[in-house]
Amino acid sequence: MTLSILFGGQSYEHEISIVSAITLKSILTCKLEFIFCDSQRKFYHIPSDSMKASHFASGDYRKNPRLYLEEGGFVSRGFLGKSKRLLSDRVLNLIHGADGEDGKIASLMDFYEIPYIGPRIEASVLSFNKVLTKDLVASVGVKALPFDVLTPKNRTLKTLEFPIILKPAHLGSSIGVTVVRNIENLDYALDVAFAFDDLVIAEPFIEGVLEYNLAGCKTLEGIEFSIIEAPQKGELLDFDKKYLDFSRSGGVQEAKITHSLQSALKRAFETLYNPLFEGALVRCDFFVIDDEVILNEINPSPGSLAHYLFSDFDSLIKRLANSLPERPKIAVEYNYINSIHSAKGKASYR
């Protein structure tokens, strides 16, 4: 199997996506092709030996061949515009944040009928917007924290009391996230969040809350779960803690929790996953408060695809690649138009 890793994108998480792609290069054993989407949304075919952070930071990637979308895959254009197909069985959507997780890439892949690993359009839309995620969670019966929605024109908390945590509604990786302990610090924290997004979500901040991460995907064998991780964090699992360490090639230790809690976390994950996220490997971050499992966030394309949570990530990706949902092809036969044309023809003889 040949797998094309698509990464980059016009996103605040652009550099994180580059690190994810470089990391997976050393993890996956199948034949890999690398497709970089730069901040101008131009696609480039990156040779494997050029998959280094400096190649992108320097702009040298622009010397690599441009790629374009056609039905069935990516192509390069040579002399007199002749197209040459980039041979690949599947595309792995590894663009984090905007473009990759908001539905744009999913829409392109579906439109051009390119088989891909990653969240589909509906899953992207509902998980990218933290407000819509709250609606999704409520609709399937999984618990979530209470919240207020804030905008640049409405900066007043409606239901919550301090301390709170502010999060830009359309970002991940803890970008723009601030813990606010009193009213005096609220305006500054909102200014920070609004620098990244015009929609901000506020939630209660609970000191020392138990947090667990669980990843998984659906293959032909059913839902396949990762180990459950209890992330190491201080007051806040911030950007540095998440992404200066996540590129490690080794695994993490499994959380020491009861069997009943393991089962509860997996039930919540499966409830959220089916059927919306079929075709994607996602990570759900949960809180446990008073023995209740509460969703914190859904990560439809987690950093490095959370490979470090799986004992055999390489084999899992191959199984997932062979378990992608299929959309029925709609046959357009113009029966209606032809029937009208036929009826008009008959009428002209009367």
C-alpha positions in Angstrom: 0.0 0.0 0.0 1.2 3.5 -0.8 0.0 6.2 1.6 0.2 9.9 0.8 0.5 12.1 3.9 -1.1 15.5 3.4 0.1 18.1 5.9 0.5 21.9 6.4 -2.5 24.0 5.6 -3.5 27.6 6.3 -3.8 27.3 10.1 -2.4 28.4 13.4 -1.4 24.7 13.7 0.5 24.7 10.5 3.9 24.0 12.1 2.4 21.3 14.3 1.2 19.5 11.2 4.7 19.6 9.8 6.1 18.0 13.0 3.4 15.3 12.8 4.3 14.4 9.3 8.0 14.2 10.1 7.2 12.0 13.1 5.1 9.6 11.1 7.8 9.2 8.5 9.8 7.2 11.1 6.8 5.3 12.4 5.0 4.0 9.3 6.6 1.2 7.2 4.4 1.3 4.1 5.5 3.3 1.0 4.9 7.0 1.8 4.4 10.0 -0.4 4.4 13.5 1.2 2.0 16.3 0.0 2.6 19.7 1.6 -0.1 22.4 1.6 1.6 25.7 2.2 0.0 28.8 3.7 -1.1 29.9 0.2 -2.9 26.6 -0.2 -0.6 25.4 -2.9 0.3 21.7 -2.9 3.8 20.4 -3.3 5.3 16.9 -3.7 8.0 16.6 -1.1 10.8 14.0 -1.5 11.1 11.8 1.6 14.7 12.9 2.2 13.6 16.5 2.3 11.2 15.9 5.2 13.0 18.1 7.6 11.7 21.2 9.5 14.3 23.5 7.9 13.1 22.6 4.4 9.7 24.3 5.1 10.9 27.1 7.3 13.5 28.2 4.6 10.9 28.1 1.8 13.0 25.5 -0.1 9.8 23.4 -0.5 8.9 25.8 -3.4 11.6 24.1 -5.5 9.6 20.9 -5.3 7.0 19.9 -7.9 3.6 21.5 -7.6 0.6 19.2 -7.4 -2.9 19.7 -8.5 -6.2 18.0 -7.8 -7.9 15.9 -10.4 -10.6 13.2 -10.1 -9.0 10.3 -8.2 -5.9 11.9 -6.9 -3.1 14.5 -7.1 -1.2 15.1 -10.3 1.9 17.1 -11.4 1.9 19.0 -14.7 4.8 18.7 -17.0 5.6 19.8 -20.5 2.6 21.3 -22.4 0.5 20.8 -19.3 0.6 17.0 -19.5 -0.6 15.5 -16.2 1.3 12.8 -14.3 -0.6 11.0 -11.5 1.0 10.7 -8.1 0.4 7.0 -7.4 -1.2 6.5 -4.1 -3.8 4.1 -2.6 -5.0 6.4 0.2 -4.4 10.0 1.4 -3.9 10.5 5.2 -5.3 13.9 6.2 -2.7 15.2 8.7 -3.5 18.9 8.5 -4.4 20.0 12.1 -6.8 22.8 12.8 -8.3 24.9 10.0 -8.3 23.4 6.5 -7.7 19.8 7.8 -10.2 19.6 10.6 -12.9 22.1 9.6 -14.1 20.2 6.6 -12.3 21.9 3.7 -10.0 19.0 2.9 -12.7 16.4 3.5 -14.9 18.3 1.0 -12.1 18.3 -1.6 -11.4 14.6 -1.1 -15.0 13.7 -1.5 -15.5 16.0 -4.5 -12.5 14.5 -6.3 -13.4 11.0 -5.2 -10.1 10.4 -3.4 -10.1 7.8 -0.7 -8.7 9.3 2.5 -8.1 8.6 6.2 -9.6 11.4 8.3 -12.8 13.0 9.6 -15.6 13.3 7.0 -17.3 16.7 6.4 -20.0 16.4 9.1 -17.6 15.1 11.7 -15.2 17.9 10.9 -17.8 20.7 11.2 -19.2 19.4 14.5 -15.8 18.8 16.2 -14.0 21.9 14.9 -16.4 24.3 16.5 -16.4 23.7 20.3 -19.9 25.2 20.6 -21.3 22.7 18.0 -19.4 19.9 19.8 -21.4 20.7 23.0 -24.6 20.2 20.9 -23.3 16.9 19.5 -22.3 15.6 23.0 -25.7 16.5 24.4 -27.5 14.8 21.5 -25.9 11.4 22.1 -26.1 11.5 25.9 -22.5 12.0 26.9 -21.8 14.5 29.7 -19.9 17.8 29.1 -19.0 20.8 31.2 -21.4 23.8 31.3 -20.3 26.7 29.2 -20.8 30.3 28.1 -20.2 31.7 24.6 -18.5 35.0 24.3 -17.9 37.3 21.2 -16.1 40.6 20.7 -19.5 42.3 21.1 -20.7 40.2 24.1 -17.9 39.7 26.6 -20.0 39.1 29.7 -20.3 35.7 31.4 -23.9 34.6 31.6 -23.9 31.6 33.9 -20.4 30.8 35.1 -18.5 31.9 38.2 -14.7 32.2 38.5 -12.3 30.5 38.1 -13.0 29.8 34.4 -11.0 28.6 31.4 -11.3 30.5 28.1 -10.8 28.7 24.8 -11.0 30.0 21.2 -13.9 28.0 19.7 -12.1 26.9 16.5 -8.5 26.2 17.7 -6.8 23.2 19.3 -3.3 22.7 20.7 -4.1 24.9 23.7 -3.5 28.0 21.5 -5.0 31.1 23.0 -6.2 29.2 26.1 -6.1 31.1 29.5 -7.2 30.3 33.0 -9.0 33.3 34.5 -9.4 33.5 38.3 -11.1 36.8 38.7 -13.0 39.6 36.9 -9.9 41.8 36.9 -8.1 39.5 34.5 -11.1 38.7 32.2 -10.7 41.5 29.7 -7.0 40.7 29.0 -7.6 37.0 28.7 -10.5 37.7 26.2 -8.2 40.0 24.2 -5.7 37.0 23.9 -8.4 34.6 22.8 -10.0 37.1 20.4 -6.6 37.6 18.7 -7.1 34.0 17.4 -10.9 33.7 17.0 -14.1 35.7 17.1 -15.9 33.0 19.1 -14.7 32.0 22.5 -16.1 29.4 24.9 -15.8 29.7 28.7 -16.0 26.6 31.0 -15.5 26.1 34.7 -11.8 25.6 35.6 -11.5 22.7 38.1 -8.2 22.5 39.9 -6.6 19.1 39.8 -9.3 17.5 37.8 -8.6 13.9 36.7 -8.0 13.8 32.9 -7.7 10.8 30.6 -6.9 10.5 26.9 -8.3 7.7 24.7 -7.8 7.3 21.0 -9.2 4.8 18.6 -10.8 4.1 15.2 -13.2 1.7 13.5 -11.8 -1.0 11.3 -13.4 -4.2 9.9 -12.6 -5.7 13.3 -14.7 -3.1 15.1 -13.6 -0.2 17.3 -9.9 -0.6 18.1 -8.8 1.4 21.2 -5.5 2.7 22.3 -4.3 2.5 25.9 -5.8 5.1 28.2 -3.3 7.8 29.1 -3.3 10.1 32.2 -1.4 13.1 30.7 1.2 14.8 32.8 0.3 18.4 33.3 0.6 21.4 35.6 -2.3 23.8 36.0 -2.9 23.6 32.3 -1.9 21.1 29.6 -0.4 23.9 27.5 1.1 24.1 24.0 4.6 23.3 25.1 3.6 20.3 27.2 1.5 18.9 24.3 3.8 19.5 21.3 7.4 19.8 22.4 7.1 16.2 23.7 4.6 14.5 21.4 7.0 13.9 18.6 8.7 11.2 20.7 8.9 7.8 19.0 8.3 5.9 22.2 5.1 5.1 23.9 3.5 6.3 27.2 2.5 4.4 30.3 -1.1 3.2 30.6 -3.2 4.9 33.3 -3.7 2.8 36.5 -7.5 2.9 36.7 -10.2 0.5 37.6 -11.8 -1.8 35.0 -15.1 -0.1 35.5 -13.6 3.3 34.7 -11.9 1.9 31.6 -15.2 0.5 30.4 -17.0 3.8 31.0 -14.4 5.8 29.1 -14.6 3.3 26.1 -18.4 3.4 26.1 -18.3 7.2 26.0 -15.7 7.1 23.2 -17.7 4.6 21.1 -20.9 6.6 21.6 -19.3 9.7 20.2 -17.4 7.9 17.4 -20.2 5.9 15.8 -21.1 6.5 13.1 -20.0 10.1 12.6 -16.2 9.6 12.8 -15.9 6.4 10.7 -12.8 6.7 8.5 -10.8 8.7 11.1 -8.5 8.0 14.0 -9.6 10.4 16.8 -8.6 11.0 20.3 -11.1 12.0 23.0 -10.0 13.8 26.1 -12.1 13.1 29.1 -12.5 14.5 32.7 -13.6 12.3 35.5 -15.5 14.3 38.2 -17.3 12.6 41.1 -16.9 9.2 39.2 -18.7 10.6 36.1 -17.0 10.6 32.7 -17.2 14.1 31.1 -16.0 14.9 27.6 -13.4 17.7 27.5 -12.6 17.7 23.7 -12.7 15.6 20.6 -9.5 15.7 18.5 -10.4 14.4 15.0 -6.8 14.7 13.9 -4.6 14.5 17.0 -0.9 15.4 16.9 1.0 12.6 15.2 -2.3 10.8 15.2 -1.6 9.8 18.8 0.7 7.0 17.6 2.3 6.8 21.0 -0.9 5.5 22.5 -0.9 2.3 20.4 1.3 -0.8 20.7 1.2 -1.4 16.9 0.2 1.8 15.3 1.7 0.8 11.9 -0.6 -2.2 11.5 -3.6 -0.2 12.8 -3.2 2.4 10.1 -3.1 -0.3 7.4 -6.3 -1.8 8.8 -8.0 1.6 9.0 -6.9 2.3 5.4 -8.8 -0.9 4.3 -11.9 0.0 6.3 -12.9 3.4 4.9 -16.6 4.2 4.5 -17.8 4.4 0.9 -20.2 6.9 -0.5 -22.6 5.6 -3.1 -22.1 7.0 -6.5 -25.1 8.8 -7.9 -26.0 7.9 -11.4 -27.1 10.9 -13.5 -29.2 9.7 -16.5 -31.2 12.8 -17.4 -34.4 10.8 -17.4 -36.5 13.8 -16.2 -35.1 16.2 -18.8 -35.5 13.6 -21.6 -39.1 12.9 -20.6 -39.9 16.6 -20.8 -38.2 16.9 -24.1 -40.1 13.8 -25.4 -43.5 15.2 -24.1 -42.9 18.5 -25.9 -42.0 16.7 -29.1 -45.3 14.8 -29.0 -47.3 17.9 -28.2 -45.9 19.7 -31.3 -47.7 17.2 -33.6 -51.2 17.9 -32.1 
